[in-house]
Amino acid sequence: PPIVRGELRWCQGYSEPGAGSDLASLQTRAEDKGDHFLVNGQKIWTSGAQYADWCFCLVRTDASRKHEGISFVLIDMRTPGVETRPILLISGSSPFCETFFTDVKVPKANLVGPLNGGWTVGKRLLQHERNGLSGGGDGRPRFDTGHLRDVARRYYGQEEDGRLADPDFRTRLVQHDMDARTYALTLRRVALEAKSANGPSAATSIMKNANSRIMTDHCEMMVEAMGLAGAGWAGEDFTEEEREAGRIYLRVKSSTIAGGSSEVQNNIISKRILGLPDPSSHTY
């Protein structure tokens, strides 16, 4: 209940400077000290860590095994030894942080699931995250093609018959609208299937990649329609909408990385959905 009311904030301690796409190579250690773990290491791209009360974190508890040596623990962000440093992005915002753990004591009671069984928990949560990033949480996409059409009419103007004045942009806008509507319908179907299947599946990887592409197209077309005004960053010569369009355009580029890069999603799709062999297991 405190989480739902916004009284308790959490952050996710997954990625590390040397463990991004290959998350299972993470090196943040949790040593068994009897009644507690002693955690040392670094996480990166920790969303909202500077505001969080708690962190759910993947840590290494067995250095001799890769996936099977990872555990899932809950860390109180007020514990001595926890430090966060916001990262300033090119868009001007700082939603992510570097997070450092130096001799952080974590009670054994904060272990979620079995010891060395954290990878299974972490993978399941990533499915939920990708479901949310794709709009699957409420079955609605994260972009408004109607608003894009209005912006295009405003900046490009219209012909006598009401059509958008730029024929090339008009053609691409129609294709984008078709893609967005198809995606929205698919999103609704996947959301219904997830309910009947008791949660999201590997299909969230398909939806995340599709959403990243369509959102990127949307933001690029928004800036393109505005022309030079879409490059505005500050000052009274640009409207708030124009300044915001440029920032969103820069921010959306990270959608192909956040929550698992597009390349990682392609690997999941090939193995978990299409049943293709893992290329890493073959010698060419």
C-alpha positions in Angstrom: 0.0 0.0 0.0 2.7 2.6 0.7 4.1 2.0 -2.8 0.7 2.5 -4.4 0.2 5.7 -2.4 3.6 7.0 -3.5 4.9 7.1 0.0 7.7 4.4 -0.6 9.9 4.6 -3.7 12.0 1.8 -5.1 14.8 1.6 -7.7 16.3 -1.3 -9.6 19.9 -2.3 -9.2 20.6 -4.4 -12.3 23.0 -2.9 -14.9 26.7 -2.3 -14.1 29.5 -0.5 -16.0 30.8 -3.9 -17.2 27.4 -5.7 -17.3 24.8 -4.1 -19.5 23.6 -6.2 -22.4 25.3 -9.2 -20.7 23.7 -8.6 -17.4 24.6 -12.0 -16.0 28.3 -11.0 -16.0 27.5 -8.6 -13.1 30.2 -8.4 -10.4 28.6 -6.6 -7.4 29.5 -9.0 -4.6 27.4 -10.0 -1.6 29.6 -11.9 0.9 28.0 -14.1 3.5 28.9 -12.7 6.9 26.7 -15.0 9.0 23.6 -12.9 9.9 24.0 -10.5 7.0 25.5 -10.0 3.5 28.2 -7.5 2.9 27.7 -5.8 -0.5 30.4 -4.1 -2.5 30.1 -3.0 -6.1 28.6 -0.5 -8.5 25.3 -0.2 -10.5 24.6 2.2 -13.3 21.5 3.7 -15.0 19.7 3.2 -11.7 16.4 5.1 -12.4 15.3 7.4 -9.6 18.0 6.1 -7.2 18.5 9.6 -5.8 14.9 9.6 -4.6 14.5 5.9 -3.7 13.9 4.5 -0.2 14.8 0.9 -1.3 16.6 -0.9 -4.1 15.9 -4.4 -5.4 19.3 -5.6 -6.5 21.0 -8.5 -8.3 24.2 -9.4 -6.6 26.8 -12.2 -7.1 26.9 -14.7 -4.2 28.8 -17.4 -6.1 31.8 -16.4 -8.3 32.2 -19.9 -9.7 29.0 -19.9 -11.7 27.5 -17.2 -13.9 23.7 -17.2 -14.0 23.4 -19.7 -11.1 25.6 -17.5 -8.9 23.3 -14.5 -8.7 21.0 -13.7 -5.8 18.2 -11.1 -5.4 18.3 -8.9 -2.4 16.5 -5.8 -1.1 18.7 -2.9 0.1 17.6 0.0 2.3 19.0 3.0 0.5 19.7 4.8 3.8 22.2 2.1 4.8 25.7 3.4 5.4 27.9 2.8 2.4 25.2 3.5 -0.3 26.0 6.5 -2.6 24.1 7.8 -5.6 25.3 10.2 -8.3 22.8 11.5 -10.9 23.8 11.3 -14.6 23.1 14.3 -16.7 21.7 13.2 -20.1 21.9 15.0 -23.4 18.2 15.8 -23.1 18.9 18.0 -20.1 17.3 15.6 -17.5 18.9 13.3 -14.9 16.5 10.4 -14.4 19.4 7.9 -14.0 22.2 7.5 -11.5 25.4 5.8 -10.7 25.0 3.8 -7.5 27.9 2.7 -5.3 27.8 0.1 -2.5 30.8 0.1 -0.1 30.6 -2.5 2.7 26.8 -2.2 2.8 25.3 -4.5 5.4 22.1 -6.3 4.1 20.2 -8.6 6.5 19.7 -12.2 5.4 16.0 -11.6 5.8 16.2 -9.3 2.7 17.0 -12.2 0.4 14.2 -12.8 -2.1 13.9 -16.4 -3.3 16.6 -19.0 -2.8 20.3 -18.2 -2.5 21.8 -18.1 -6.0 18.3 -18.2 -7.5 18.0 -14.5 -8.2 18.4 -14.7 -12.0 15.0 -16.3 -12.3 13.4 -13.5 -10.3 15.2 -10.8 -12.2 14.2 -12.2 -15.6 10.6 -12.3 -14.6 10.7 -8.7 -13.5 12.3 -7.7 -16.7 9.3 -9.1 -18.6 7.1 -6.9 -16.5 9.3 -3.9 -17.2 9.3 -4.5 -20.9 5.6 -4.9 -20.8 5.3 -1.5 -19.2 7.8 0.1 -21.6 5.8 -1.1 -24.5 2.5 0.2 -23.1 1.3 -3.3 -22.2 0.4 -2.3 -18.7 -2.8 -0.5 -19.7 -3.0 -1.7 -23.4 -2.3 1.8 -24.8 0.7 3.0 -26.9 2.8 5.9 -25.6 2.3 8.2 -28.6 -0.5 10.2 -30.1 -0.6 10.2 -33.9 -3.5 12.6 -33.9 -1.4 15.2 -32.3 1.4 14.6 -34.8 -1.1 15.2 -37.7 -2.2 18.5 -36.1 1.4 19.6 -35.7 2.2 18.7 -39.4 -0.8 20.7 -40.6 0.2 23.7 -38.5 3.8 23.8 -39.8 3.4 22.5 -43.4 0.0 24.0 -44.2 -2.7 22.3 -46.2 -3.7 22.2 -49.9 -7.1 23.4 -51.1 -8.6 20.0 -50.7 -7.4 19.8 -47.0 -4.5 17.4 -47.6 -1.2 18.0 -46.0 0.9 20.3 -48.3 4.1 18.1 -48.3 3.3 14.9 -50.3 6.4 13.0 -49.1 5.7 13.7 -45.4 2.0 13.0 -46.0 2.9 9.5 -47.3 5.2 8.7 -44.4 2.6 10.1 -41.9 0.0 7.7 -43.3 2.4 4.7 -43.0 3.3 5.7 -39.4 -0.4 6.0 -38.5 -1.0 2.5 -39.9 1.9 1.1 -38.0 0.7 2.8 -34.8 -2.8 1.5 -35.1 -1.7 -2.0 -35.9 0.6 -1.8 -32.9 -2.2 -0.6 -30.6 -4.5 -3.5 -31.7 -1.7 -6.0 -31.1 -1.0 -4.5 -27.7 -4.6 -5.0 -26.7 -4.4 -8.7 -27.8 -1.1 -9.3 -26.0 -2.5 -7.6 -22.8 -5.5 -9.9 -22.9 -3.3 -13.0 -23.4 -1.1 -11.9 -20.5 -4.1 -11.8 -18.2 -5.1 -15.3 -19.2 -1.5 -16.6 -18.9 -1.0 -15.1 -15.5 1.5 -12.5 -16.5 3.7 -11.3 -19.5 5.7 -13.7 -21.6 8.7 -13.5 -23.9 6.3 -11.8 -26.4 7.1 -8.6 -24.4 10.5 -8.5 -26.3 8.6 -8.3 -29.6 6.4 -5.5 -28.3 9.3 -3.5 -26.8 11.2 -3.5 -30.1 8.2 -2.6 -32.1 7.3 0.2 -29.6 10.9 1.6 -29.7 10.9 1.8 -33.5 7.4 3.4 -33.7 8.1 5.9 -30.9 11.4 6.9 -32.5 9.7 7.4 -35.9 7.1 9.5 -34.1 9.5 11.8 -32.4 11.7 12.2 -35.5 8.7 13.1 -37.6 7.5 15.6 -34.9 10.9 17.4 -35.0 11.0 17.2 -38.8 7.5 18.7 -39.2 8.5 21.7 -37.0 11.6 22.3 -39.2 14.2 24.7 -37.6 11.7 25.3 -34.8 12.1 21.7 -33.8 15.8 22.3 -33.0 14.9 25.0 -30.4 16.5 24.4 -27.0 15.8 27.6 -25.0 14.6 31.2 -25.4 11.5 33.0 -26.3 11.9 32.4 -30.0 10.6 28.9 -29.5 7.4 27.7 -28.0 7.3 25.3 -25.0 6.0 22.6 -27.4 8.9 23.2 -29.7 11.5 23.0 -26.9 9.9 19.9 -25.5 9.8 18.2 -28.9 13.6 18.4 -29.2 14.2 17.1 -25.7 11.8 14.1 -26.2 13.5 13.4 -29.6 16.9 13.1 -27.8 15.4 11.1 -24.9 13.6 8.6 -27.1 16.9 7.4 -28.6 17.6 5.5 -25.3 14.3 3.5 -25.8 16.3 1.0 -27.8 18.6 0.4 -24.9 16.6 0.8 -21.6 15.0 -2.3 -20.3 17.3 -4.5 -22.5 18.7 -3.4 -25.8 17.0 -4.2 -29.1 19.8 -6.7 -29.9 19.2 -8.5 -26.6 15.5 -8.6 -27.4 16.2 -10.1 -30.8 18.2 -12.8 -29.1 15.3 -13.6 -26.7 12.9 -13.6 -29.6 15.1 -16.0 -31.6 15.6 -18.4 -28.7 12.4 -18.2 -26.6 9.8 -17.7 -29.3 11.2 -18.9 -32.6 13.2 -21.8 -31.0 16.4 -21.0 -33.0 19.7 -22.4 -31.7 21.9 -20.2 -29.5 24.7 -19.0 -31.8 27.1 -18.8 -28.9 26.9 -22.6 -28.5 28.1 -23.3 -32.1 31.6 -23.1 -33.6 31.8 -21.7 -37.2 
